[in-house]
Amino acid sequence: MTDTVIPVVDIRDHRYRTTVPAVPARLEMPSGLLADTRGRPLRDLRISVTDRCNFRCVYCMPKDVFDKDYQFLPHSELLSFEEIERIVRIAIEHGVEKIRLTGGEPLLRKNIERLIEMLAKLTTRDGQPLDLTLTTNASLLARKAQSLKDAGLTRVSVSLDALDDAVFKRMNDVDFSVHDVLAGIETAQRVGLAPLKVNMVVQKGVNDDQIVPLAGHFKGTGIILRFIEFMDVGASNGWNMASVVPSAEVIQRIDAAFPLDSLQPNYLGETAERWRYRDGSGEIGVISSVTQAFCHDCTRARLSTEGKLYLCLFATQGYDLRALLREGRSDLEISNALAGVWRQRSDRYSELRADPETQAARAARKIEMSYIGG
């Protein structure tokens, strides 16, 4: 058995390694056709509404770092719901169609239903409803599912890394029962937060024996199970390549128990590779950022809890939109600043992961998943 080495660094330091994006002298009206240096449009915005979580998952917020003395952001530093809604309105004019609320655990943000109500009133440039979704550990989902649906939430994705209760409790590290997560999933499905997706982060020797049991549990339920390769996000999760179970192996294991056929993507930039059960009883997906990079059509930007825009889950540089909001800039000025940031985007970390120079440049400035959202 090998020990996990967790770097002794101040992981909050990255919150201030940001710049305020420049507002150009000549302002342009947004056209909805914004593209980066590789021709990738901006279509998805993931918004972290809190840096707090009530789980201490070993691959995300391990207790060694996020202990009782860890200083989370004070409420005054968080974007207000009005500020979030304003950024979303601006982003929509550049082509954003999908909003995902994340954390931390987003259901810990007080009155999150009010924010959902505000965002649900917005429409895309062509007048269609936003795809408004939320990722949760489901610890509060059973009691909140109906109010979330009533507020206008479209659907939810639930993180669940094991079906076996002992394995699950070891991974969440707060003794939370898988039974309660399943109850939240059932309630969400019953109130119509669908299609509901369940995400499993797979770690070799930790929970990979749960792949087939989870597939069997959700097969035929209408719930889409997705398997995510363990990724090198942040500095605190002790990531190494030996802990990665390649998605190809995940598919092989499930196919041996429940035969599969591949499916085409639903849309450009979809993160999951889709597979259907041959007997027609549903589908699964695999997200393969480590072994099969999909940077070439990534359409996602991320907004941190206190208003820093990141162009990649593996970014080392943020752009402070909150500063522009709070210094009284107009919507058009912020729109042009955002456009300038996206147009210079060239991020493709997953394609360059094996490059020593890329690793060295990123080593000291990794962004924690709990801060930026998954």
N, C-alpha and C positions, 0 to 999 in steps of 0.2 A: 504493500500500500504506500502510495506516495503522498507527501504533504502538499496542500495547496498553499502557494505563496501569494499573499495579498500585498501589493505595494503600499508602503506607508507614504501616502501623498494626501494633500488637501484636495479632495475631489470637488470641492465647491469653487476652487480657483477658476475653473473654466467658465463660470458664469460671467466673469468680468473680462474675459478675453474676446471682446466683441468690439465692433465699430458701429458708429451711427452712419447708416447709408446716406450717401450724398443726394441732395435734391438738385436736379439739373436746373440751369437758368431758364432753359426753354422747355415748357411743359407741354406734353402731348396727351390727348384723350386716349384712354385704353381702347384697344380694338378687339380684345378677346383672343388674339393670335400670338400671344407672347411665347417665345421659344428661347432655349438656352443655346450654348455654343455647339451642342450636338443635335440641335433641332427638336429637343424634347419640350413639349408644351407643359404648362402648369395646370393640372387638373385636380389634384388632391391636396388638401391641407389638413395636417394632423395637429391638433391643439391640445397641449398638456394643460389641464386646469388646476392641478395641484402636484407638488413634489412629494406629498405624503402618501404612505401606503400602510395598511394594517397587516400585510404579509411581509415576511422577510425571506423571499425566495432566494435560494442560494446562487442562482445565476443572474440575479438582478439587484437585490438589496440585502446582501448578506449581513448578518448581525455583527460580524467583526468590524464593519465600517458604520453601518446604520444602527448604532446602539442608542441607549437612552440619553446619551449626551450629544447626539448629532443635532446640529442646529439647522432646522428647516427654515424656509423663507418666511419672514413675517408677512402678515396679510397685506400690509401697505405696498409690498413689492409685487404682489400678484396683479396681473391684468384684471380689471373689473369686467363684469359681464358686458357693460356698454362698450368698453375698449375692444373686447373680443369681437363683439358683433360688428363694430366699425371696421376692423381689419378684415373680417369675412366679407363684408359688403365690397370692400376695395378689391379683395382677391377675386371675387366673383366676376368683376369687370375684366379681369385678365384671363378668364376661362375656367376658374375653379368650379367644379360641379359636385365634389364630394368632401364632406367634413367629417372627420373622426375625432371624437373627444377621448383623450387618454389621460394618463397620469404618469407616475403614481397611480393611485386608485381614484378615478374620477368621481365615484359616488361618495367619496369623503368630502367633496367640495360642497359647502353648505348652499342649499337652494339651487342645486344644479338644474332642477326642472325649469327654473325661470330662464336660465340661459338657453335651454333647449327650446322653450317657447319662443324666445327672441329669434333664434336661428331658423326655426321651422317656418317662420313667416317670410323668409327670404326665398327668392327664386333664382335660377340660373339666368344667363343672358338671354336664352330663348324662352324664358317663362316657365320652365319646368321646376318641379320641387327639387330641392337639394337632396342628395343621398346623405342623410344625417344619421350617423351611427356612433357607437360608443364601445370601447373595450374595457372590460371589467374582470375582476377576479371572482365576481358573483357573491361575495360575502354578504352584501346588502341587497342583492338583486331580488330575492323573493319578496321583500317588503316594499321595494321601490318600482318593480316592473310596471305595475299599472299606472302609477303617476308619471313615469317616463313615457309610456305610450300615450297617455292623455296629453302630455306636453308637446308631443309631435315627433318623438324619436322614431326613426324608421326601423332600426334593428340593432342587435348587439352582437359582439364577439366576446366569448368567455375564455379566459385562460384556465386550462385544466391539464395538469401534467401527469396525472396517474389516476387509475380507477381504484387501485388498491389503497385503502385508507392509510396504512402504515407508510407506504412510499410517498403518498401525497403529503402527509403530515411532516415527513422528513424534509420534503422540498419546500413547503411553505414556511416551515420552521416556527410556526406559532400555534401548532396543535389544532389547526382548523380542519374540520372533517369534510371529506369528499361528499358525504351525504348532503350537507348543507349547500354545497355548490350545485349538486344535481337538482336539489329542490329549487334553487334560483333559476336554473336552466329550464326546468319544467314550467315554472310560473311565467317566465318570459315568453316561452313558446305558446303558452295558453292565452296570453293577452294579445298575441299577434306581433311580437317583435321578431319578425322573420323576413328572410331566411336567417336563422340563427347559426352562427359559426362557433366552433370550439377549437381553440388553438393549443397544441401540445408542443412545448420545447423539449426536444429529445437529446438526452445526454447518455453517452455510452457508459454502461456500468452503473448508472444511477436510476434511470427509469425506462430504458429501451425495452425491457421486458413487458412494458405496458402498451406497446404499440398495437398489437393484435387484440388484446382485451378491450381497449378503447374503441377500436374499429368495430368490433363485434357489438359493443354496447350501443353505439349510435347508428349502426347500420339499420336502415328501414324506418328511421324516426323522422326523416326530413331535415335533420341537423347535419350540417357540413363540417366534418372533422378535418383539420389541417395540421400537418406535422411540420415544425419549424426546426431547421438545423441550428444547433447551439452556436451562437455568433460571438465574435470578439467585440462586443459593445462595452465601452467603459473600461475602467482600470481595476475594478473590485471583484470581478466574478471568477478569477482564476482560469480564464479560457486557455485551452490549448487544443491543437488540431486532433490529438488522440482522443478527445472527448466527443468529437463530432461523429454522428451516425449519418452517412450520406443519404440523401433523399432516395437515391436509386435503391439502396438497401431497404429502406422503409417500404417502398413499393413492392420489392421482391417478397418481403415477409408477409405483407397483407395479401398480395396476389396468390401466395401459396395457400392461404386459408380461405380467401374470398376473391375469386378471379376478377380481374380488372381490365378495362379498356381505357385508353387515353381519350381526352376530350380537348377541343379547341378552347382557347381563352375566350372569356366573355367580352373583353375589351382590351384596347391597347394599354400596356403598362400594368396589367394584372400581375400581382406578385406570386400568386400560387399557380403551379402547374396542376391541371385538373385531371382526375380519373373517375370513371363511373364503375359501379359494380355491374358485372355482366348480367346479373339476374334482374337488373332494373331497380334495385332497392336503395338507390341514392348515389352520392358521390363523395369523394375525399379530395384533398389537395396537399401538395408539398411545397414548401417555401425554402429554396435552396441557395440562399445568399452566399454560402461558403463554397459549395462545389459547382454551382451552375449560376454564375452571376447574371443578373438581369438589369444591370445598370443602363443598357442601351436604350430602354424605353421607360425609364423611371420618370414619373410625372409628379412626384411627391415633394412637398416642402413641409417643414415642421416648425411649429411655434411653441417656444418654451413657456413655462408657467408665468414668467415675468416679461414676456414679450420679445424674446430674441428669436429671430428667424434663422433656421438651419436648413441647408440645402441637401443634406444627406444624413442618414442615421449615424454615419461614421464621420461626420464633419468635425473639424477642429476650429472652425471660425463661425461666429454668430454675428447677426446684424440686428442692431437694437431699434426695433420699431416702436417700442414704448417711449423711447426718448423723443421721437418725432411726434407721437400722440400728445405727450405731456408738455411739449414746448409750443403747442398750438398750431402745428402745421395743418394745412387744409387736406381734404381727402385727395385732391388732385396731386398735391405735392407728395403725399405718402405713396400714392399710386405710382408716380414716376420713380420714386426712390426704390420701391419694391421691384418695379420693372427693370431698373438698372442692375439690381442684384441678380435677378434671375437670368438676364441676358448674358452675364459673364460667368454663369455656372458651368463648370466642367467636371464636377464630381463623378467619380466612377471607382470608388475605393474597392468594391468587391472584385472588380476586374484586375486590380493592382495589388491585391492582398499579399501575394507571394514576393513582391518586389522589396528588397531590403531597404532601399531609400524611402519608400512609402511607409514602411513600418517604423523606421527611425524617426521620420518627421512627425508621425502621429503618436509616438509612444508616450510623450509627456503631456498630451493635450486631448485625451480621450474624453468624450462626453458620456456621462452615465445614462443608461436607458431610463431610469426612474425620473430623470430630469427632463429629458427631451421627449419621452413617450416612445413606445415601440412601433 
